[in-house]
Amino acid sequence: MADTIQQRIQNQIDANPVMLFMKGDAMFPQCGFSARVVQILNHSGVPFTTANVLEDPELRDGIKSFSNWPTIPQLYVKGEFVGGCDIVTEMFQSGELETLLADKGIATKAA
Amino acid sequence: MTDLRRSDRMDETLRAAFAPEVLVIIDDSARHAGHAGAGPAGETHYDVTIVSARFEGMSRVARSRLVHEVLADEFTTGLHALALALRTPDEARRLTAAGAGA
């Protein structure tokens, strides 16, 4: 049987320690909320992978049901759903995001 | 009641569900006019702050999921973006105290 979209998403979050489902890509985000999460991840200095839901209608719907979350962007760290733009922003401001990334063993890029 | 504006409907729904100490709903649609997802009639992008004891003991993700669930009908009828600040009364008081220095 062909991979279902749910299986594809599972594979993506398994294969990529910091996985961002977003509109556009890290270089050219196509939504302010996606752009803000990219900015935060860049600032945190961790390598991350993105998937552009605008290029893939199946993914755009699939990720919403997979995460039980109705909006984009969506951030996963080590296969675990962290949240969307508001939650990532709050966690960044409070320092919790840094702690989470460290606890999950995500190495920051060499300075 | 279906001809109520979305912000009025959301206000009613959220008050009934959360008995909030604070509820602020800002229609941010105009700022997103022209984007994909921003319909010509507006009523697509909102910024919502809720202070409610119902959030006690719940994670950030759980709080947001609960609000999404309560507003599920709005998402199926064109609500596109919902920025959420969800706090317990204690958290809100701490934030206010922290911001009230000077």
Backbone of each chain as ProteinMPNN parsed JSONL, in Angstrom:
{"seq_chain_A": "MADTIQQRIQNQIDANPVMLFMKGDAMFPQCGFSARVVQILNHSGVPFTTANVLEDPELRDGIKSFSNWPTIPQLYVKGEFVGGCDIVTEMFQSGELETLLADKGIATKAA", "coords_chain_A": {"N_chain_A": [[0.839, -1.201, 0.0], [0.454, 2.224, -0.793], [2.257, 4.939, 0.703], [0.5, 6.606, 3.185], [-0.622, 9.981, 3.786], [-0.456, 10.509, 6.484], [1.432, 8.661, 7.29], [3.625, 9.589, 5.87], [4.055, 12.052, 7.138], [4.676, 11.193, 9.699], [7.07, 9.863, 9.133], [8.618, 12.05, 8.382], [8.801, 13.579, 10.758], [10.08, 11.779, 12.335], [12.518, 11.489, 11.055], [13.698, 13.974, 11.117], [15.095, 15.951, 13.517], [14.408, 18.591, 14.315], [11.651, 19.823, 13.076], [9.837, 21.776, 10.915], [6.672, 22.591, 9.869], [5.438, 24.656, 7.469], [4.462, 27.77, 5.799], [5.769, 28.481, 2.746], [9.376, 28.657, 2.572], [12.418, 28.391, 4.585], [14.052, 30.389, 3.649], [12.361, 32.019, 2.167], [9.762, 32.716, 3.683], [6.187, 32.551, 3.553], [4.273, 33.739, 5.072], [3.482, 35.653, 7.889], [3.429, 34.458, 10.418], [4.706, 32.01, 10.079], [7.153, 33.035, 9.31], [8.03, 34.189, 11.664], [8.558, 32.016, 13.344], [10.613, 30.764, 11.947], [12.552, 32.73, 12.202], [13.0, 32.664, 14.96], [14.014, 30.067, 15.263], [16.32, 30.262, 13.719], [17.666, 32.138, 15.236], [18.032, 30.664, 17.542], [19.909, 28.946, 16.722], [19.838, 26.269, 15.971], [19.997, 23.474, 13.748], [17.444, 23.019, 11.326], [14.639, 21.496, 9.643], [12.41, 22.16, 6.972], [9.019, 21.914, 5.774], [7.038, 22.785, 3.069], [3.811, 23.665, 3.146], [2.262, 24.916, 1.299], [2.965, 23.995, -1.129], [1.897, 21.571, -1.28], [-1.03, 20.353, -1.106], [-2.154, 18.101, 0.08], [-0.529, 17.632, 2.242], [-0.967, 19.984, 3.605], [-3.613, 19.784, 4.561], [-3.339, 17.32, 5.809], [-1.446, 17.623, 7.882], [-2.801, 19.119, 9.696], [-4.796, 17.437, 10.698], [-3.183, 15.386, 11.593], [-1.771, 16.547, 13.722], [-3.829, 17.421, 15.228], [-4.457, 20.181, 15.157], [-5.333, 23.316, 14.044], [-3.986, 25.239, 12.507], [-1.205, 26.684, 10.64], [2.089, 27.865, 11.177], [3.591, 24.7, 12.322], [5.507, 23.222, 14.807], [7.737, 20.562, 15.351], [9.719, 18.77, 17.665], [12.074, 16.329, 17.948], [10.11, 14.449, 17.217], [8.0, 15.239, 18.73], [5.122, 17.218, 19.221], [5.384, 20.649, 19.463], [4.131, 23.166, 19.163], [2.39, 26.02, 17.724], [2.927, 29.266, 16.25], [2.396, 31.142, 18.381], [2.927, 29.692, 20.759], [5.559, 28.832, 20.392], [6.798, 31.311, 20.308], [6.224, 32.333, 22.9], [7.582, 30.422, 24.42], [10.159, 30.827, 23.552], [10.639, 33.417, 24.463], [10.514, 33.036, 27.221], [12.618, 31.408, 27.694], [12.195, 28.736, 27.741], [12.219, 27.346, 25.361], [14.862, 27.074, 24.588], [15.735, 25.458, 26.684], [14.169, 23.194, 26.194], [15.192, 22.377, 23.68], [17.82, 21.822, 24.402], [17.426, 19.797, 26.321], [16.411, 17.838, 24.694], [18.597, 17.163, 23.358], [19.438, 18.551, 21.094], [21.896, 19.779, 19.154], [23.391, 22.964, 18.941], [24.288, 24.852, 16.05], [27.71, 25.192, 15.155], [29.278, 28.117, 16.277]], "CA_chain_A": [[0.0, 0.0, 0.0], [1.209, 3.484, -0.881], [2.334, 5.689, 1.958], [-0.544, 7.596, 3.412], [-0.057, 11.266, 4.201], [-0.146, 10.417, 7.921], [2.701, 7.932, 7.374], [4.673, 10.497, 5.375], [4.34, 13.04, 8.189], [5.375, 10.473, 10.773], [8.451, 9.65, 8.681], [9.329, 13.34, 8.404], [9.139, 14.023, 12.119], [11.044, 10.801, 12.863], [13.824, 11.633, 10.409], [14.247, 15.317, 11.308], [14.952, 16.288, 14.933], [13.64, 19.84, 14.431], [10.899, 19.799, 11.812], [8.847, 22.853, 10.881], [5.706, 22.617, 8.772], [5.248, 26.104, 7.345], [4.102, 28.294, 4.484], [7.014, 28.944, 2.157], [10.536, 27.948, 3.135], [13.173, 29.184, 5.563], [14.596, 31.564, 2.971], [11.253, 32.881, 1.761], [8.483, 32.381, 4.325], [5.089, 33.236, 2.867], [3.264, 34.087, 6.057], [4.176, 36.288, 9.004], [3.549, 33.548, 11.559], [5.782, 31.083, 9.716], [8.406, 33.794, 9.3], [8.488, 34.431, 13.032], [9.134, 30.785, 13.888], [11.908, 30.598, 11.276], [13.454, 33.705, 12.813], [13.336, 32.173, 16.298], [14.883, 28.891, 15.124], [17.617, 30.776, 13.265], [18.286, 32.783, 16.385], [18.41, 29.619, 18.491], [21.113, 28.333, 16.187], [19.735, 24.826, 15.748], [19.631, 23.115, 12.383], [16.056, 22.562, 11.229], [14.146, 21.126, 8.321], [11.064, 22.697, 6.777], [8.184, 21.41, 4.703], [6.172, 23.872, 2.616], [2.461, 23.125, 2.948], [1.621, 25.563, 0.145], [3.302, 23.225, -2.333], [1.402, 20.211, -1.091], [-2.355, 20.461, -0.486], [-2.412, 16.924, 0.894], [0.197, 17.869, 3.487], [-1.593, 21.121, 4.284], [-4.738, 19.238, 5.328], [-2.898, 16.165, 6.587], [-0.727, 17.991, 9.102], [-3.792, 19.639, 10.643], [-5.425, 16.316, 11.403], [-2.126, 14.623, 12.281], [-1.413, 17.214, 14.972], [-5.028, 17.951, 15.869], [-4.09, 21.597, 15.293], [-5.955, 23.803, 12.802], [-3.277, 26.317, 11.82], [0.196, 26.552, 10.246], [3.082, 26.787, 11.232], [3.604, 23.708, 13.398], [6.879, 22.798, 15.078], [7.992, 19.293, 16.034], [11.087, 18.528, 18.103], [12.245, 14.908, 18.248], [8.855, 13.745, 17.036], [6.975, 15.702, 19.666], [4.515, 18.476, 18.82], [5.668, 21.747, 20.4], [3.056, 24.141, 19.042], [2.433, 26.95, 16.601], [3.691, 30.495, 16.401], [2.245, 31.765, 19.715], [3.578, 28.88, 21.791], [7.007, 28.892, 20.161], [7.227, 32.66, 20.708], [6.203, 32.407, 24.37], [8.652, 29.573, 24.967], [11.424, 31.487, 23.237], [10.804, 34.577, 25.353], [10.698, 32.622, 28.613], [13.809, 30.578, 27.789], [11.831, 27.309, 27.745], [12.545, 26.704, 24.082], [16.278, 26.724, 24.682], [15.798, 24.316, 27.591], [13.609, 22.033, 25.499], [16.129, 21.93, 22.647], [18.976, 21.227, 25.086], [16.977, 18.551, 26.937], [16.204, 16.851, 23.635], [19.897, 16.848, 22.786], [19.652, 19.182, 19.8], [23.121, 20.583, 19.227], [23.35, 24.183, 18.149], [25.319, 24.923, 15.019], [28.942, 25.841, 15.632], [29.175, 29.572, 16.095]], "C_chain_A": [[0.877, 1.254, 0.0], [1.215, 4.173, 0.481], [1.147, 6.636, 2.076], [0.129, 8.89, 3.85], [0.336, 11.211, 5.686], [1.194, 9.701, 8.126], [3.859, 8.816, 6.929], [5.06, 11.508, 6.446], [5.117, 12.379, 9.321], [6.844, 10.26, 10.396], [9.262, 10.945, 8.753], [9.723, 13.746, 9.819], [10.077, 13.024, 12.798], [12.451, 11.082, 12.334], [14.495, 12.972, 10.725], [14.01, 15.792, 12.736], [14.184, 17.591, 15.164], [12.953, 20.05, 13.082], [9.805, 20.845, 11.875], [7.971, 22.732, 9.638], [5.242, 24.06, 8.641], [4.741, 26.481, 5.967], [5.335, 28.961, 3.902], [8.165, 28.133, 2.705], [11.341, 28.907, 4.0], [13.723, 30.466, 4.933], [13.487, 32.546, 2.612], [9.938, 32.425, 2.403], [7.364, 33.173, 3.656], [3.946, 33.559, 3.811], [4.024, 34.617, 7.271], [4.4, 35.359, 10.187], [4.663, 32.526, 11.311], [7.127, 31.79, 9.782], [8.94, 33.964, 10.719], [9.129, 33.178, 13.623], [10.498, 30.506, 13.244], [12.953, 31.497, 11.93], [13.935, 33.208, 14.178], [14.289, 30.982, 16.203], [16.268, 29.322, 14.642], [18.381, 31.369, 14.436], [18.777, 31.745, 17.392], [19.626, 28.833, 18.007], [21.041, 26.829, 16.02], [19.437, 24.565, 14.273], [18.173, 22.642, 12.352], [15.67, 22.31, 9.787], [12.745, 21.711, 8.176], [10.339, 21.928, 5.681], [7.188, 22.512, 4.37], [4.778, 23.328, 2.305], [1.775, 23.756, 1.732], [1.9, 24.795, -1.155], [2.649, 21.854, -2.312], [0.063, 20.228, -0.344], [-2.67, 19.282, 0.443], [-1.743, 17.085, 2.267], [-0.487, 18.962, 4.301], [-2.792, 20.665, 5.12], [-4.273, 18.163, 6.296], [-2.246, 16.558, 7.899], [-1.71, 18.513, 10.151], [-4.457, 18.503, 11.407], [-4.387, 15.504, 12.165], [-1.853, 15.208, 13.661], [-2.64, 17.587, 15.803], [-4.811, 19.425, 16.197], [-4.486, 22.282, 13.985], [-5.153, 24.817, 12.007], [-1.819, 25.934, 11.545], [0.876, 27.842, 10.698], [2.878, 25.816, 12.401], [5.035, 23.197, 13.561], [6.905, 21.472, 15.836], [9.469, 19.224, 16.435], [11.176, 17.082, 18.567], [10.895, 14.175, 18.238], [7.718, 14.22, 17.913], [6.448, 17.063, 19.22], [4.772, 19.547, 19.874], [4.557, 22.783, 20.362], [3.197, 24.965, 17.785], [3.188, 28.209, 16.992], [3.599, 31.095, 17.815], [3.05, 31.021, 20.763], [5.086, 28.937, 21.628], [7.537, 30.253, 20.602], [7.278, 32.789, 22.231], [7.352, 31.614, 24.976], [10.028, 30.167, 24.694], [11.673, 32.621, 24.233], [11.087, 34.165, 26.79], [11.956, 31.768, 28.804], [13.505, 29.086, 27.743], [12.211, 26.596, 26.45], [14.003, 26.218, 24.089], [16.455, 25.473, 25.554], [15.296, 23.051, 26.904], [14.606, 21.481, 24.482], [17.335, 21.247, 23.29], [18.599, 19.87, 25.675], [16.822, 17.444, 25.897], [17.513, 16.533, 22.917], [20.122, 17.417, 21.408], [20.864, 20.099, 19.916], [22.953, 21.844, 18.394], [24.499, 24.161, 17.147], [26.539, 25.621, 15.598], [28.884, 27.328, 15.317], [30.159, 30.041, 15.032]], "O_chain_A": [[1.891, 1.33, 0.693], [0.303, 4.007, 1.29], [0.844, 7.382, 1.144], [1.299, 8.897, 4.235], [1.341, 11.797, 6.089], [1.984, 10.065, 8.998], [4.934, 8.8, 7.528], [6.241, 11.793, 6.643], [6.089, 12.935, 9.834], [7.742, 10.448, 11.216], [10.433, 10.939, 9.133], [10.842, 14.202, 10.052], [10.791, 13.384, 13.735], [13.44, 10.937, 13.052], [15.715, 13.097, 10.615], [12.867, 16.014, 13.134], [13.397, 17.686, 16.106], [13.588, 20.405, 12.089], [8.953, 20.818, 12.763], [8.459, 22.767, 8.509], [4.71, 24.629, 9.595], [4.606, 25.635, 5.083], [5.881, 29.894, 4.49], [7.963, 27.044, 3.244], [10.997, 30.081, 4.134], [13.844, 31.494, 5.599], [13.656, 33.759, 2.738], [9.1, 31.817, 1.738], [7.561, 34.316, 3.242], [2.79, 33.641, 3.397], [5.078, 34.095, 7.632], [5.416, 35.447, 10.876], [5.453, 32.217, 12.203], [8.117, 31.224, 10.247], [10.147, 33.894, 10.95], [10.135, 33.269, 14.327], [11.427, 30.064, 13.92], [14.085, 31.081, 12.178], [15.116, 33.314, 14.511], [15.254, 30.892, 16.962], [17.278, 28.798, 15.112], [19.577, 31.133, 14.605], [19.819, 31.93, 18.021], [20.285, 28.143, 18.785], [22.078, 26.171, 15.937], [18.72, 25.33, 13.629], [17.728, 21.941, 13.26], [16.278, 22.83, 8.851], [11.982, 21.753, 9.142], [10.961, 21.366, 4.78], [6.572, 23.099, 5.259], [4.589, 22.617, 1.319], [0.818, 23.195, 1.197], [1.174, 24.927, -2.14], [2.835, 21.063, -3.236], [0.023, 20.132, 0.883], [-3.356, 19.437, 1.454], [-2.308, 16.728, 3.3], [-0.577, 18.878, 5.526], [-2.964, 21.11, 6.255], [-4.73, 18.089, 7.437], [-2.463, 15.905, 8.92], [-1.479, 18.366, 11.351], [-4.656, 18.593, 12.619], [-4.665, 14.993, 13.249], [-1.721, 14.478, 14.643], [-2.509, 18.02, 16.948], [-4.957, 19.858, 17.34], [-4.025, 21.875, 12.919], [-5.588, 25.227, 10.931], [-1.28, 24.997, 12.134], [0.234, 28.887, 10.596], [2.11, 26.074, 13.327], [5.684, 22.796, 12.595], [6.195, 21.286, 16.824], [10.353, 19.572, 15.652], [10.447, 16.661, 19.466], [10.591, 13.39, 19.136], [6.611, 13.685, 17.858], [7.226, 17.955, 18.883], [4.42, 19.374, 21.041], [4.09, 23.232, 21.409], [4.002, 24.665, 16.903], [3.978, 28.217, 17.936], [4.612, 31.507, 18.379], [3.767, 31.629, 21.557], [5.814, 29.074, 22.611], [8.608, 30.337, 21.203], [8.256, 33.291, 22.784], [8.01, 32.064, 25.915], [10.947, 30.028, 25.501], [12.77, 32.764, 24.772], [11.814, 34.856, 27.503], [12.321, 31.441, 29.933], [14.418, 28.261, 27.709], [12.488, 25.397, 26.446], [14.315, 25.109, 23.656], [17.211, 24.562, 25.218], [15.901, 21.985, 27.009], [14.842, 20.274, 24.424], [17.816, 20.227, 22.797], [19.353, 18.905, 25.549], [17.067, 16.27, 26.177], [17.537, 15.733, 21.982], [20.891, 16.864, 20.623], [20.858, 21.066, 20.677], [22.435, 21.798, 17.278], [25.536, 23.536, 17.373], [26.419, 26.524, 16.425], [28.49, 27.733, 14.224], [30.225, 31.234, 14.734]]}, "seq_chain_B": "MTDLRRSDRMDETLRAAFAPEVLVIIDDSARHAGHAGAGPAGETHYDVTIVSARFEGMSRVARSRLVHEVLADEFTTGLHALALALRTPDEARRLTAAGAGA", "coords_chain_B": {"N_chain_B": [[-29.358, 33.576, 14.748], [-27.19, 33.386, 13.247], [-26.373, 35.514, 11.784], [-24.821, 37.136, 13.268], [-21.784, 38.942, 13.766], [-18.527, 37.433, 13.361], [-16.762, 37.942, 15.467], [-18.489, 38.615, 17.544], [-19.925, 36.257, 17.86], [-17.816, 34.581, 18.616], [-17.119, 35.776, 21.006], [-19.423, 35.26, 22.582], [-19.389, 32.418, 22.572], [-16.894, 31.854, 23.739], [-17.097, 33.077, 26.236], [-19.121, 31.544, 27.365], [-17.861, 29.068, 27.468], [-15.499, 29.402, 28.973], [-15.847, 31.127, 31.112], [-14.414, 33.624, 31.461], [-12.052, 35.724, 33.223], [-10.858, 37.743, 31.94], [-11.415, 38.694, 28.633], [-10.356, 39.31, 25.504], [-10.912, 40.181, 22.246], [-9.538, 40.708, 19.214], [-10.081, 41.824, 16.016], [-8.104, 41.152, 13.474], [-8.126, 41.128, 10.822], [-8.01, 43.041, 8.76], [-5.387, 43.804, 8.591], [-4.301, 41.703, 7.309], [-5.353, 41.672, 4.826], [-5.734, 40.615, 1.481], [-3.947, 38.52, 1.639], [-3.546, 34.971, 1.036], [-6.236, 33.111, 2.244], [-7.338, 35.254, 3.522], [-10.396, 36.354, 3.3], [-12.567, 38.321, 1.143], [-14.511, 39.482, 2.705], [-13.388, 39.813, 5.134], [-12.992, 39.012, 8.64], [-11.31, 36.844, 9.261], [-8.836, 36.696, 10.521], [-7.755, 36.66, 13.811], [-6.952, 37.897, 17.079], [-6.692, 36.706, 20.205], [-7.114, 37.024, 23.658], [-7.352, 35.256, 26.638], [-8.147, 35.044, 29.996], [-8.526, 32.666, 32.303], [-9.698, 30.471, 34.852], [-10.072, 27.94, 34.024], [-7.858, 27.057, 32.676], [-6.032, 26.169, 34.473], [-3.46, 23.984, 35.431], [-3.162, 22.967, 32.896], [-1.264, 22.221, 29.945], [0.418, 24.382, 27.557], [-0.153, 23.569, 24.935], [-2.426, 21.991, 25.356], [-4.259, 23.868, 26.317], [-4.573, 25.553, 24.077], [-5.588, 23.69, 22.258], [-8.048, 23.146, 23.407], [-9.353, 25.614, 23.124], [-9.362, 25.784, 20.319], [-11.041, 23.648, 19.803], [-13.45, 24.466, 20.966], [-14.002, 26.521, 19.243], [-14.426, 25.28, 16.849], [-16.472, 25.337, 14.879], [-16.143, 27.85, 13.805], [-13.686, 27.673, 12.53], [-14.361, 25.952, 10.465], [-15.891, 27.594, 8.97], [-14.396, 29.575, 7.792], [-12.657, 30.941, 9.497], [-9.299, 31.721, 9.769], [-6.816, 32.361, 10.914], [-5.64, 32.385, 14.214], [-4.443, 33.982, 16.791], [-3.308, 33.236, 19.976], [-3.369, 34.083, 23.415], [-3.246, 32.588, 26.357], [-4.079, 32.401, 29.623], [-3.868, 31.542, 33.097], [-5.618, 32.931, 35.935], [-3.711, 33.412, 37.967], [-1.241, 33.425, 36.555], [-1.704, 35.628, 34.932], [-1.836, 37.66, 36.824], [0.763, 37.574, 37.82], [2.183, 38.329, 35.517], [1.206, 40.901, 35.154], [2.107, 42.119, 37.484], [4.84, 41.91, 37.064], [5.129, 43.542, 34.86], [4.496, 45.947, 35.882], [6.424, 47.391, 37.129], [8.479, 50.27, 37.95]], "CA_chain_B": [[-28.147, 34.137, 15.347], [-26.048, 33.148, 12.367], [-25.923, 36.733, 11.125], [-23.892, 37.847, 14.141], [-20.403, 38.966, 13.306], [-17.769, 36.328, 13.944], [-16.19, 38.318, 16.77], [-19.565, 38.545, 18.539], [-20.165, 34.818, 18.102], [-16.687, 34.046, 19.377], [-17.25, 36.337, 22.346], [-20.461, 34.469, 23.276], [-18.934, 31.032, 22.726], [-15.756, 31.775, 24.662], [-17.585, 33.395, 27.588], [-19.868, 30.387, 27.869], [-16.975, 27.915, 27.687], [-14.362, 29.635, 29.86], [-16.157, 32.069, 32.189], [-13.115, 34.295, 31.595], [-11.88, 36.98, 33.959], [-10.547, 38.7, 30.884], [-11.541, 38.187, 27.267], [-10.139, 40.372, 24.521], [-10.92, 39.663, 20.877], [-9.183, 41.756, 18.255], [-10.19, 41.406, 14.615], [-6.858, 41.587, 12.852], [-8.254, 40.723, 9.41], [-7.656, 44.112, 7.821], [-3.932, 43.811, 8.442], [-3.92, 40.562, 6.472], [-6.129, 41.733, 3.588], [-4.954, 40.287, 0.294], [-3.259, 37.229, 1.801], [-4.324, 33.751, 0.903], [-6.915, 32.852, 3.513], [-8.06, 36.446, 3.933], [-11.528, 36.514, 2.39], [-12.903, 39.724, 0.882], [-15.399, 39.991, 3.761], [-12.66, 39.909, 6.4], [-13.387, 38.028, 9.651], [-10.494, 35.645, 9.067], [-7.648, 36.71, 11.384], [-8.094, 37.202, 15.133], [-5.995, 37.848, 18.167], [-7.574, 36.49, 21.348], [-6.524, 36.831, 24.975], [-8.312, 34.732, 27.608], [-7.672, 34.712, 31.332], [-9.574, 31.818, 32.862], [-9.272, 29.423, 35.78], [-10.161, 26.637, 33.337], [-6.557, 26.66, 32.14], [-5.175, 25.665, 35.56], [-2.959, 22.617, 35.303], [-3.108, 22.506, 31.507], [-0.103, 22.657, 29.168], [0.1, 25.371, 26.526], [-0.787, 22.911, 23.792], [-3.763, 21.555, 25.757], [-5.112, 25.064, 26.382], [-4.905, 25.976, 22.713], [-6.466, 22.689, 21.631], [-9.389, 23.328, 23.968], [-9.943, 26.785, 22.465], [-9.633, 25.385, 18.926], [-12.189, 22.743, 19.816], [-14.634, 25.279, 21.257], [-14.244, 27.38, 18.078], [-14.321, 24.427, 15.653], [-17.413, 25.793, 13.843], [-15.601, 29.053, 13.168], [-12.637, 27.24, 11.607], [-14.944, 25.351, 9.257], [-16.602, 28.614, 8.198], [-13.539, 30.625, 7.246], [-11.634, 31.465, 10.415], [-8.065, 31.257, 9.137], [-5.675, 32.501, 11.823], [-6.085, 32.697, 15.564], [-3.315, 34.142, 17.716], [-3.882, 33.018, 21.302], [-2.639, 34.234, 24.673], [-4.16, 31.889, 27.261], [-3.434, 32.421, 30.935], [-4.662, 31.37, 34.319], [-5.64, 34.199, 36.683], [-2.425, 33.565, 38.661], [-0.229, 33.823, 35.574], [-2.006, 36.989, 34.486], [-1.45, 38.573, 37.905], [2.228, 37.643, 37.861], [2.643, 39.119, 34.374], [0.86, 42.298, 35.411], [3.02, 42.601, 38.518], [6.17, 42.038, 36.461], [5.121, 44.66, 33.922], [4.073, 47.179, 36.544], [7.577, 48.001, 37.826], [8.42, 51.734, 37.782]], "C_chain_B": [[-26.967, 34.029, 14.404], [-25.579, 34.428, 11.691], [-25.081, 37.615, 12.05], [-22.52, 37.901, 13.477], [-19.616, 37.873, 14.016], [-17.223, 36.706, 15.322], [-17.249, 38.269, 17.869], [-19.888, 37.09, 18.888], [-19.061, 34.238, 18.961], [-16.754, 34.533, 20.818], [-18.264, 35.512, 23.162], [-19.956, 33.069, 23.596], [-17.855, 30.928, 23.79], [-16.191, 32.122, 26.088], [-18.306, 32.202, 28.192], [-18.914, 29.256, 28.254], [-15.968, 28.165, 28.802], [-14.655, 30.535, 31.051], [-14.925, 32.937, 32.483], [-13.155, 35.518, 32.509], [-11.6, 38.098, 32.971], [-10.766, 38.001, 29.544], [-11.379, 39.375, 26.326], [-10.067, 39.73, 23.148], [-10.628, 40.822, 19.936], [-9.29, 41.173, 16.856], [-9.015, 42.017, 13.862], [-6.917, 41.394, 11.335], [-7.749, 41.79, 8.444], [-6.155, 44.132, 7.543], [-3.448, 42.692, 7.515], [-4.661, 40.57, 5.138], [-5.228, 41.423, 2.403], [-4.158, 39.008, 0.41], [-4.166, 36.092, 1.349], [-4.991, 33.502, 2.254], [-7.679, 34.059, 4.013], [-9.18, 36.688, 2.938], [-11.85, 37.986, 2.208], [-13.755, 40.321, 1.999], [-14.665, 40.148, 5.09], [-13.074, 38.781, 7.337], [-12.604, 36.722, 9.532], [-9.343, 35.546, 10.067], [-7.993, 37.387, 12.718], [-6.961, 36.995, 16.115], [-6.827, 37.788, 19.444], [-6.763, 36.273, 22.628], [-7.614, 36.342, 25.93], [-7.589, 34.507, 28.928], [-8.796, 33.934, 32.005], [-8.985, 30.749, 33.777], [-9.339, 28.044, 35.129], [-8.808, 26.16, 32.823], [-5.615, 26.113, 33.207], [-4.74, 24.232, 35.263], [-2.872, 22.098, 33.883], [-1.859, 23.046, 30.82], [-0.548, 23.699, 28.142], [-0.665, 24.727, 25.372], [-2.223, 22.515, 24.141], [-4.733, 22.739, 25.822], [-5.553, 25.486, 24.985], [-5.85, 24.98, 22.05], [-7.896, 22.852, 22.117], [-10.082, 24.519, 23.303], [-10.275, 26.463, 21.005], [-10.909, 24.548, 18.843], [-13.49, 23.534, 20.011], [-15.007, 26.129, 20.032], [-14.241, 26.591, 16.76], [-15.244, 24.909, 14.533], [-16.881, 27.014, 13.107], [-14.503, 28.672, 12.166], [-13.237, 26.648, 10.331], [-15.67, 26.398, 8.419], [-15.705, 29.808, 7.873], [-12.57, 31.277, 8.21], [-10.287, 30.864, 9.99], [-6.886, 31.311, 10.102], [-6.162, 32.998, 13.171], [-4.846, 32.75, 16.453], [-3.878, 34.093, 19.126], [-2.896, 33.35, 22.409], [-3.584, 33.723, 25.754], [-3.506, 31.749, 28.623], [-4.417, 32.064, 32.04], [-4.668, 32.726, 35.038], [-4.314, 34.454, 37.404], [-1.334, 34.067, 37.721], [-0.447, 35.272, 35.144], [-1.587, 37.99, 35.552], [0.06, 38.704, 37.979], [2.765, 38.515, 36.733], [2.379, 40.597, 34.609], [1.825, 42.883, 36.429], [4.397, 42.852, 37.918], [6.236, 43.263, 35.56], [4.862, 45.988, 34.594], [5.191, 47.827, 37.342], [7.521, 49.513, 37.657], [7.225, 52.25, 38.549]], "O_chain_B": [[-25.876, 34.512, 14.704], [-24.507, 34.446, 11.085], [-24.674, 38.711, 11.664], [-22.152, 37.005, 12.717], [-19.971, 37.439, 15.112], [-17.224, 35.884, 16.239], [-16.939, 37.918, 19.007], [-20.094, 36.743, 20.051], [-19.319, 33.499, 19.911], [-16.474, 33.774, 21.745], [-17.985, 35.12, 24.295], [-20.073, 32.591, 24.724], [-17.885, 30.034, 24.636], [-15.702, 31.521, 27.045], [-18.134, 31.883, 29.369], [-19.133, 28.567, 29.25], [-15.611, 27.229, 29.517], [-13.799, 30.695, 31.921], [-14.451, 32.98, 33.618], [-14.147, 36.245, 32.562], [-12.042, 39.234, 33.14], [-10.35, 36.858, 29.352], [-12.166, 40.321, 26.354], [-9.252, 38.837, 22.916], [-11.383, 41.792, 19.872], [-8.67, 40.155, 16.546], [-8.947, 43.227, 13.647], [-5.9, 41.483, 10.649], [-7.131, 41.472, 7.428], [-5.71, 44.428, 6.435], [-2.328, 42.733, 7.006], [-4.608, 39.589, 4.395], [-4.099, 41.907, 2.326], [-3.731, 38.453, -0.603], [-5.387, 36.234, 1.29], [-4.358, 33.671, 3.296], [-8.578, 33.919, 4.842], [-8.931, 37.181, 1.838], [-11.452, 38.813, 3.028], [-13.727, 41.532, 2.219], [-15.266, 40.576, 6.075], [-13.465, 37.708, 6.878], [-13.161, 35.635, 9.683], [-8.92, 34.446, 10.422], [-8.459, 38.526, 12.751], [-6.148, 36.077, 16.005], [-7.584, 38.713, 19.736], [-5.851, 35.448, 22.67], [-8.681, 36.95, 26.017], [-6.544, 33.858, 28.971], [-9.878, 34.468, 32.248], [-7.917, 30.199, 33.509], [-8.736, 27.091, 35.622], [-8.635, 24.97, 32.561], [-4.522, 25.645, 32.889], [-5.552, 23.385, 34.892], [-2.547, 20.931, 33.666], [-1.44, 24.176, 31.07], [-1.741, 23.872, 27.894], [-1.672, 25.252, 24.896], [-3.131, 22.679, 23.326], [-5.892, 22.618, 25.425], [-6.731, 25.743, 24.736], [-6.795, 25.37, 21.364], [-8.844, 22.716, 21.343], [-11.262, 24.441, 22.959], [-11.343, 26.828, 20.514], [-11.733, 24.718, 17.945], [-14.486, 23.306, 19.323], [-16.182, 26.421, 19.81], [-14.074, 27.17, 15.686], [-14.854, 24.897, 13.365], [-17.142, 27.189, 11.917], [-14.398, 29.266, 11.094], [-12.687, 26.822, 9.244], [-16.03, 26.125, 7.274], [-16.194, 30.924, 7.7], [-11.74, 32.085, 7.795], [-10.155, 29.646, 9.869], [-6.048, 30.409, 10.11], [-6.985, 33.909, 13.258], [-4.276, 31.722, 16.819], [-4.817, 34.822, 19.446], [-1.732, 32.952, 22.356], [-4.606, 34.349, 26.037], [-2.496, 31.059, 28.765], [-5.626, 32.263, 31.919], [-3.812, 33.57, 34.773], [-3.845, 35.591, 37.446], [-0.602, 35.004, 38.04], [0.504, 36.041, 35.009], [-1.045, 39.049, 35.233], [0.587, 39.8, 38.174], [3.668, 39.327, 36.934], [3.219, 41.444, 34.305], [2.307, 44.004, 36.264], [5.044, 43.858, 38.211], [7.261, 43.942, 35.494], [4.987, 47.041, 33.968], [4.936, 48.72, 38.15], [6.478, 49.99, 37.211], [6.969, 53.454, 38.557]]}, "name": "protein", "num_of_chains": 2, "seq": "MADTIQQRIQNQIDANPVMLFMKGDAMFPQCGFSARVVQILNHSGVPFTTANVLEDPELRDGIKSFSNWPTIPQLYVKGEFVGGCDIVTEMFQSGELETLLADKGIATKAAMTDLRRSDRMDETLRAAFAPEVLVIIDDSARHAGHAGAGPAGETHYDVTIVSARFEGMSRVARSRLVHEVLADEFTTGLHALALALRTPDEARRLTAAGAGA"}
